Amino acid sequence: MKDNCEKEFRIESDLLGDVEVPENVLYGVQTLRGIENFEISKFHLYDYPEFVKGLGITKLGAAMANHELGLLTDEQYEAIAQACRELIDGEHLDQFPVDMIQGGAGTSTNMNANEVIANRALELMGHKRGEYQYCSPNDHVNRSQSTNDAYPTAIHIGMYMAHLRFKRHYGELIEAFRRKAVEFKDIIKIGRTQLEDAVPMTLGQTFSGFASILEDEIRHLDEAAADFLTINMGATAIGTGICAEPGYAEKCTAAIAGITGWNITLAADLVGITSDTSCMVGYSSALKRVATKVSKICNDLRLLASGPRCGIGEINLPPRQPGSSIMPGKVNPVIPEVMNQICFKVIGNDFCVTMASEAAQLELNVMEPVTAQCDFESVDLMINGFDTLRRLCVDGITANVDKCRSYVHNSISVVTALNPVIGYKNSTKIAKEAMETGRSVYDLVLEHGILDKKDLDTILAPENMIKPVKLDIKPKK
């Protein structure tokens, strides 16, 4: 029995004493303490592969700089670099079980990466896991670093990866709306303001408007994400660079830029940036802007599809599931509804990020773990929502052409199109009479002899009501 136990566990030590670490894991004692201390949420490092890749890139950049400065042997460097590349390639993801939400300003996360990389490097060097005299998590993998520069740098790199992925899925949703705009470009409908009839437009213009307001946000997202490309490697504990050799910060930054191919730069003031998480706030705010607009669009889709008999009913959303356990035949707009809820969650995450960033004290913000979890989660939620909204809703939307046309024909609001020709007073008179009698504006204008039929048809032609036009028409009286 003793032999079996010796095979199943290895003994590792830290400041607090000895701990039995399962022999089949790459992480070590400090990761194990993080697992035991922070059973907080269902969000773990392995749930965010881009963050783990960011850790791999950060540690590889540090190893390259340390090796160039003669602080790592060739053997140590080659093994550490290979272990880091494996993380970048998505390997060993299951070896990152620490909760994303943790105390210690990210120390558990940083040590999780250090221990996984060190133990994998030891294997590559022909040693056993835990034989840290040959390659240490602290002395070699974490050389010239602190959690306070390596952890935020990994977040920045991971978030920039997430941003690039976000843009691809976001762009696909925008294109789906663009396709519908083209499909519906000739369908005349009534526009509405304050939920009241306004003036005619096309259904294509409605969907083009959806696409354009979303597309406008790409610039804001790019601007916010650009802040992630400024890092503080070499700051070490508080920004003074203690324990790092001269030139390390610049070499490490250049190495990370080379690995990623991005224009990564070193912050001008390492003390200032080490406690500043405003880039997390900025990107979260950009996501909130997107969420606000997407939620508004989903509200519109639900309104335009309301009915089928007693609502607006200008469009049909693809039916996805029975809508009631008691009302036969009812189908609900479940896809826009779930997208609304995603948007609410992202807006809530933004508030959490704001408060966590505000909570920075003196030379460090210890609340950074929750800002990272919120920003990564918001990106993932939105991407899943975009794909669901596009595939299961937008792509399958159809128009109720006859209903759209009938609303325009029967709407009193078309009198607005007559206003430049017959004047506001006449227009008001016709509108009032139409409301009181239930008759159409068209018939009343002809009955009162204000315009002849040819001129009235010209003014109320769909193509003349959906854009600025100059018509040389005079009223008869």
Secondary structure, DSSP 4 states (H G I P E B T S, - for coil): -HHHHHHHEEEEEETTEEEEEETT-S--HHHHHHHHH----S-BGGG-HHHHHHHHHHHHHHHHHHHHTT-S-HHHHHHHHHHHHHHHTTTTGGG--SBSS-SSTTHHHHHHHHHHHHHHHHHHHT--TT-TTTS-IIIIITTT--HHHHHHHHHHHHHHHHHHHHHHHHHHHHHHHHHHHHHTTT-EEEEEETTEEEEEEEHHHHHHHHHHHHHTHHHHHHHHHHGGGEE-TT-TTTSS-TTS-TTHHHHHHHHHHHHH-S--EE-S-HHHHHT--HHHHHHHHHHHHHHHHHHHHHHHHHHHT--SSSS--SEEPPP-SB--SSSTT-B--HHHHHHHHHHHHHHHHHHHHHHHHHT-BTTB-TTHHHHHHHHHHHHHHHHHHHHHHHHHTGGG-EE-HHHHHHHHHH-GGGHHHHHHHH-HHHHHHHHHHHHHH---HHHHHHHTTSS-HHHHHHHTSHHHHSS----------
